[in-house]
């Protein structure tokens, strides 16, 4: 295609094969993600899992990811979630709230 004389760059997209992603709606993972997404459309964990699921499909079929740092951060958050480890910011806020409450109690 590229070696043809007088080729038109606008038609090269039509001649290349289109990629498709097929999802099995009956798979337990997909079904559970759908149920959780219907329950709470703004759930960050569900959104992260869907993106992670999509990126996993990309990687397993030989594609590369555009943003590896974001992918790594999502995997890190999922590992922490699976292990039951709280986010550092929530621990920090909890500690500061405890400290503020103890100062208020001391002054009373």
N, C-alpha and C positions, 0 to 999 in steps of 0.2 A: 504494500500500500504506500509506504513512504518513498519507495524508489520509483514510483510512476512519474513520468514526465507530465508536467502541467496538472499536477494533482491539486485538488481544492481542499484546503484545510477544514472547511466547514463540514464536509461530508465524511471525514475520518471517524467522527463519533458514531455515525450510523453503521459503519462497517465493523466496528469493534463489538465484541460480545458484551451484552449487558449483564451485570451481576445481580443476582436475586438472593434474598434471604428468606427462607421458608421457616415458619414457626409452627410447631405442632401444638395446637390449642388444647389438646388433651393431656399434654405432659404435666406431671404434678408440679413442677417448678413454675411453668407458665400459668397454670391454673391458680396456684397460690399467689403469685405476683398479681394476677388480675383481680383476685378477691381483695387483696390488701390495697391495691390502687383504687378500687371502687369504694372501699371503706373510708380511706383518707387520701384524697388526691394530692395533698401537700406533704405527705410523709417523705422526709429526706432519705430515710433508709431504703424505702421502696424505689425511689428514683435512682439512688446509687446502685442498687441491685440490678435494675433494668439496664442501666448504662454498662455496668460490669458484665452482665450477661451478653449484651451486644458486642462489647469489645472482646470478650472471650471467644465469641463466634468468629469475629474478624481474625484474631490471632490463630485460631485453630485451622482456618482455611488458607493461611499463608499471607494475609494482608498485614501491613504494619500500622501502628497507631500514630496519630499526629502528635498527641501530647502524652508522652510517657510519664511525666511527673504527676499529672492528674490521675492517671490510671494507677500509679503506685500509691498515691494518697488514698484512693478509694479502696484498694486492697488492704491497706494499713487500717483504715477505719472499720472495714468488715471483720478483720482479724480481732481488733479490739472489741467490737460488738459481740463476736462469737465467744470471746473469752470473758465477757462481762466486765471489761475495764472501762471505767468512765473516761470521758474526754477531759483533757488537762484543764480546759477553760472552766468546765463545770466544777472540777475539784478546787481550782483556784477561787472561783466565786463562792463556793461553799465555805472555804477556809476564811475568806475575807468577811463573809456574813457572820460566821461564828465569832471572829475577832471583834467586829463591830458590836454584836450583841453582848459580848463579854464586857466591852468598854461601857456600854449603856448600863448594864446591870451593876457595874462597879461604881458608876457615878450616882446611882440612885441610892 
